[in-house]
Amino acid sequence: KSQIHDDSELNMLMEPDDPWFIFEYEVFDPNGDIRVDVVNGVDSTDLSLMTEGELEDVFGSKEDEVLSGRIDWQREMALASGSFTFKTGAKYRRSEQFRDMTVDLYEMDDAFPYADVLTPTDEVIFRKPKYFDVQPQIGLAMLQSNPELFDFVEDASLEDSNIEDYDATETVSAAYLMGTYETGIHTVIAGVRYERYEWDNQNKIVSYLNDVPSVTPGTSGDSHGFWLPGIHFRHALTDNLILRESYNRSYARPRLTELSRGRWVDDDGNIEDGNANLQPALSDNFDVQLEYYTDRGGLYSAGVFYKDIEDFTYTETYDFDTLGSNGIPVPAENGDLEYERPVNGSSATNYGLELIARQNLFFLPGALQGLSIAASTTLTESDATYPNRTDNRDLPLEGFSELLYTFTLDYAWGNLSARLDYTFRDDYIEGLGSDIESDEFYAAEDRVDAEVQYRFSDNLQAFLTGSNLTDEPQVSYQGYRPFVEDASFSGRKYTMGVRYEF
């Protein structure tokens, strides 16, 4: 799979010599809600106060080539007390991933005609007026026609054009043994899987120390192996009522961007690193679920879950003055320089409740009987221990939302199938700082996606998908919800194609 990227961003800031507005805020909920009172200010639509701008032109390519295969074998045996099925198998997956992006960053000052790249809008973000839509393509056109309005930022362009590039290979090899024993109303499935993960990467060490640009190739890599046991119980309490309990151990690899990222040294000597030594997160998972199946295509279930996690990943930041013999900065309280990198945390728990309802609309006439509706809700609590935090605030795991719910409308009739999905995801932490004011969050998000498929034969299928149909932005904020840090509008995306299975 290969993707060609041609993206751009246009950002602006009002920051005159005299403050544009002054505000004060009061925290009335320690988990993130505040009340903001503006003390003084002017019209937020007065573009004469716009003093700084930033244009980012991004282009390049990402490629991902995957080779995978698997083999399975099983044997069934009849026993006096029931039946037993033995199953074994192996799989292999090799992924070669490549990223080479070029980022040209430009700055504008108070002489730039900001009104030419802004379109008034009535939209709101967090129940506050958005005021303007930004038009990056107009900014790029002005860069060509009036280059004197822009100043090229060499250091930021050097960093963004190199630091996240990679040429990586990931290999996953796994083998498993499992057995299924059925007796009466009970079923037990137990087994173990061994999985080995290897990766290597070519990245870059990028520096602008003392205003001297340099790019040096670097290499990194590692390997890990895990035994992953699991046991699952199923009890048919009645023909329609099923009780399930399970335990399994799983692992999650760190993001490739965290492993493969090189080193960036800015003009002052501050350093940002990736971390090739990150350990995968291990999780012991416990689940209990009760399911009720109706006679007319319905499913209603409730379940609870608990996860005990170690070696999760978070971002560490500290001050330093000197480098150690291994090249890693030595922590120094009130040091003159800052160091940032992803590291492994100690321990965390994640637990919650999941509710699911799904029903075929069998009572409708004719072809409308192909309609089904489904809804689900997941309520989650997570608690994590971060060595760099001393505040008493309950800290969740990065990437976990307290509330997630979905609603789905399905249609299947003959060779035609269609699906409409609505998803709501609550706020979640994307990066932890030293205190709540520096914590970074992704805001709550609504999303609508759709898919239509038509099967011409057992092998040939045509499809059309649409994502983010309501054109919702992805919003991030720092500390508290009113302090929006970024609003990214990716727009709607449509995919049309044909699948043929051999």
PyMOL commands that set and color helices and strands:
alter all, ss='L'
color gray80, all
select helices_A, chain A and resi 47-49+114-117+136-145+147-149+154-162+209-211+256-260+366-370+436-438
alter helices_A, ss='H'
color red, helices_A
select strands_A, chain A and resi 2-14+22-29+33-40+50-79+82-108+118-120+124-125+128-129+132-134+151-152+166-183+186-207+214-236+241-252+263-265+271-273+281-293+298-310+313-323+329-331+337-344+347-360+371-384+403-413+416-425+428-431+440-442+445-455+460-467+474-478+484-488+493-500
alter strands_A, ss='S'
color yellow, strands_A
deselect
rebuild
show_as cartoon
